[in-house]
Amino acid sequence: MQPELKYHHIGIPTQEKREDEEYLAEFKVYVSSFDRGPFGVEWLRFEEESPSPDLLKRVPHVAFEVQDLEAAIAGKQVLIEPNSPSEGVRVAFIVDDGAPIEFLEFSEPRNP
C-alpha cells in the first residue's frame, strides 16, 4: 500500500549565490528555504566537496510530506538514508525513474 503523499516543495540545484541561503555544514550545501519565495522553490548550491550524491547535485527533486518515512521508502532505491537535517524533521531520498524524490516526516503536526 502506497503511503499518503502531500506535496511539499521542489528543490533545484544552482550555482548562484542567494542572499537568503543557509549553510548546512554536514552536507556542504547552501540552501535557500522553499518558504521564502512565492512558489515553494528550494535552491541548493553544493560545494565541490559535498558528500551529497551527484544525482541530487544535478537533477531537481520533488519533496513530499509523509506520516511514516520508513513506509515511504520501503522497497525503493534509497539515495540518501533517513536523517535529521534540522530539529523536528526527518528526511530521506529515493530514486524514481532516474529522478531524486525527497520524503519529509515531521515530528509535530503541520498546518495544511
BALOBA-1460 file (C-alpha; in Angstrom, 3 decimals):
// residues 112
<rec num="1" residu="m" x="0.000" y="0.000" z="0.000"/>
<rec num="2" residu="q" x="1.365" y="3.396" z="-1.037"/>
<rec num="3" residu="p" x="1.644" y="5.882" z="1.856"/>
<rec num="4" residu="e" x="-0.223" y="9.178" z="1.558"/>
<rec num="5" residu="l" x="1.941" y="11.825" z="-0.115"/>
<rec num="6" residu="k" x="1.440" y="15.551" z="0.408"/>
<rec num="7" residu="y" x="3.351" y="17.855" z="-1.964"/>
<rec num="8" residu="h" x="5.876" y="19.974" z="-0.048"/>
<rec num="9" residu="h" x="8.381" y="21.696" z="-2.386"/>
<rec num="10" residu="i" x="10.659" y="21.411" z="-5.399"/>
<rec num="11" residu="g" x="14.432" y="21.582" z="-4.960"/>
<rec num="12" residu="i" x="16.601" y="22.941" z="-7.759"/>
<rec num="13" residu="p" x="20.404" y="22.801" z="-7.865"/>
<rec num="14" residu="t" x="22.046" y="26.130" z="-8.685"/>
<rec num="15" residu="q" x="25.469" y="27.720" z="-8.961"/>
<rec num="16" residu="e" x="24.189" y="31.182" z="-7.994"/>
<rec num="17" residu="k" x="24.683" y="32.622" z="-4.514"/>
<rec num="18" residu="r" x="21.451" y="33.800" z="-2.924"/>
<rec num="19" residu="e" x="21.004" y="36.348" z="-0.123"/>
<rec num="20" residu="d" x="18.742" y="34.094" z="1.947"/>
<rec num="21" residu="e" x="20.753" y="30.869" z="1.770"/>
<rec num="22" residu="e" x="21.745" y="28.952" z="4.889"/>
<rec num="23" residu="y" x="24.766" y="26.680" z="5.134"/>
<rec num="24" residu="l" x="24.399" y="23.028" z="6.165"/>
<rec num="25" residu="a" x="27.973" y="22.114" z="7.099"/>
<rec num="26" residu="e" x="27.335" y="18.363" z="7.383"/>
<rec num="27" residu="f" x="26.227" y="18.247" z="3.745"/>
<rec num="28" residu="k" x="28.413" y="21.117" z="2.474"/>
<rec num="29" residu="v" x="25.440" y="22.744" z="0.792"/>
<rec num="30" residu="y" x="23.830" y="26.168" z="0.877"/>
<rec num="31" residu="v" x="20.031" y="26.043" z="0.983"/>
<rec num="32" residu="s" x="17.572" y="28.790" z="0.191"/>
<rec num="33" residu="s" x="14.412" y="27.723" z="2.005"/>
<rec num="34" residu="f" x="11.328" y="26.863" z="-0.035"/>
<rec num="35" residu="d" x="9.075" y="29.010" z="2.172"/>
<rec num="36" residu="r" x="10.875" y="32.288" z="1.454"/>
<rec num="37" residu="g" x="9.617" y="32.649" z="-2.090"/>
<rec num="38" residu="p" x="6.173" y="32.649" z="-3.672"/>
<rec num="39" residu="f" x="6.454" y="29.291" z="-5.482"/>
<rec num="40" residu="g" x="7.914" y="26.849" z="-2.953"/>
<rec num="41" residu="v" x="11.325" y="26.524" z="-4.639"/>
<rec num="42" residu="e" x="14.266" y="25.344" z="-2.532"/>
<rec num="43" residu="w" x="17.536" y="26.405" z="-4.155"/>
<rec num="44" residu="l" x="20.567" y="24.185" z="-3.423"/>
<rec num="45" residu="r" x="24.154" y="25.316" z="-4.027"/>
<rec num="46" residu="f" x="26.578" y="22.463" z="-3.383"/>
<rec num="47" residu="e" x="30.251" y="22.851" z="-2.533"/>
<rec num="48" residu="e" x="32.554" y="20.780" z="-4.706"/>
<rec num="49" residu="e" x="33.425" y="18.563" z="-1.718"/>
<rec num="50" residu="s" x="29.780" y="17.951" z="-0.788"/>
<rec num="51" residu="p" x="29.131" y="14.302" z="0.112"/>
<rec num="52" residu="s" x="25.673" y="14.525" z="-1.483"/>
<rec num="53" residu="p" x="25.041" y="12.162" z="-4.393"/>
<rec num="54" residu="d" x="25.803" y="13.546" z="-7.855"/>
<rec num="55" residu="l" x="22.191" y="12.944" z="-8.914"/>
<rec num="56" residu="l" x="20.974" y="15.388" z="-6.257"/>
<rec num="57" residu="k" x="23.610" y="17.926" z="-7.320"/>
<rec num="58" residu="r" x="22.488" y="17.792" z="-10.960"/>
<rec num="59" residu="v" x="18.757" y="16.997" z="-11.094"/>
<rec num="60" residu="p" x="15.868" y="18.859" z="-9.435"/>
<rec num="61" residu="h" x="13.929" y="16.913" z="-6.835"/>
<rec num="62" residu="v" x="10.300" y="16.913" z="-5.712"/>
<rec num="63" residu="a" x="9.570" y="16.629" z="-1.983"/>
<rec num="64" residu="f" x="6.552" y="15.117" z="-0.280"/>
<rec num="65" residu="e" x="5.475" y="15.156" z="3.344"/>
<rec num="66" residu="v" x="4.697" y="11.680" z="4.711"/>
<rec num="67" residu="q" x="3.438" y="10.320" z="8.029"/>
<rec num="68" residu="d" x="5.800" y="7.308" z="8.063"/>
<rec num="69" residu="l" x="9.233" y="7.779" z="6.494"/>
<rec num="70" residu="e" x="10.201" y="4.106" z="6.673"/>
<rec num="71" residu="a" x="6.972" y="3.040" z="4.942"/>
<rec num="72" residu="a" x="7.520" y="5.645" z="2.209"/>
<rec num="73" residu="i" x="10.990" y="4.324" z="1.322"/>
<rec num="74" residu="a" x="10.263" y="0.608" z="1.830"/>
<rec num="75" residu="g" x="11.191" y="-1.369" z="-1.272"/>
<rec num="76" residu="k" x="12.513" y="1.735" z="-3.062"/>
<rec num="77" residu="q" x="16.002" y="2.559" z="-4.338"/>
<rec num="78" residu="v" x="17.267" y="4.709" z="-1.446"/>
<rec num="79" residu="l" x="19.556" y="7.552" z="-2.490"/>
<rec num="80" residu="i" x="20.015" y="9.124" z="0.970"/>
<rec num="81" residu="e" x="19.174" y="7.183" z="4.122"/>
<rec num="82" residu="p" x="16.839" y="8.734" z="6.714"/>
<rec num="83" residu="n" x="18.490" y="11.587" z="8.611"/>
<rec num="84" residu="s" x="17.553" y="14.721" z="10.525"/>
<rec num="85" residu="p" x="18.961" y="17.900" z="8.935"/>
<rec num="86" residu="s" x="17.091" y="20.055" z="11.464"/>
<rec num="87" residu="e" x="15.118" y="19.592" z="14.661"/>
<rec num="88" residu="g" x="11.650" y="18.141" z="14.239"/>
<rec num="89" residu="v" x="12.113" y="16.750" z="10.733"/>
<rec num="90" residu="r" x="13.474" y="13.536" z="9.262"/>
<rec num="91" residu="v" x="14.172" y="13.196" z="5.553"/>
<rec num="92" residu="a" x="15.206" y="10.537" z="3.063"/>
<rec num="93" residu="f" x="15.677" y="10.497" z="-0.702"/>
<rec num="94" residu="i" x="14.847" y="7.767" z="-3.183"/>
<rec num="95" residu="v" x="15.392" y="7.448" z="-6.925"/>
<rec num="96" residu="d" x="12.279" y="7.041" z="-9.063"/>
<rec num="97" residu="d" x="12.730" y="6.590" z="-12.802"/>
<rec num="98" residu="g" x="16.098" y="8.378" z="-12.631"/>
<rec num="99" residu="a" x="14.902" y="11.355" z="-10.577"/>
<rec num="100" residu="p" x="15.514" y="12.113" z="-6.891"/>
<rec num="101" residu="i" x="12.413" y="12.228" z="-4.674"/>
<rec num="102" residu="e" x="12.535" y="13.537" z="-1.106"/>
<rec num="103" residu="f" x="10.265" y="12.446" z="1.716"/>
<rec num="104" residu="l" x="9.885" y="14.535" z="4.895"/>
<rec num="105" residu="e" x="8.416" y="13.321" z="8.176"/>
<rec num="106" residu="f" x="7.658" y="15.975" z="10.791"/>
<rec num="107" residu="s" x="7.516" y="15.156" z="14.498"/>
<rec num="108" residu="e" x="4.820" y="17.804" z="15.084"/>
<rec num="109" residu="p" x="1.618" y="18.126" z="13.032"/>
<rec num="110" residu="r" x="1.787" y="20.942" z="10.491"/>
<rec num="111" residu="n" x="-0.882" y="23.261" z="9.118"/>
<rec num="112" residu="p" x="-2.165" y="22.396" z="5.623"/>
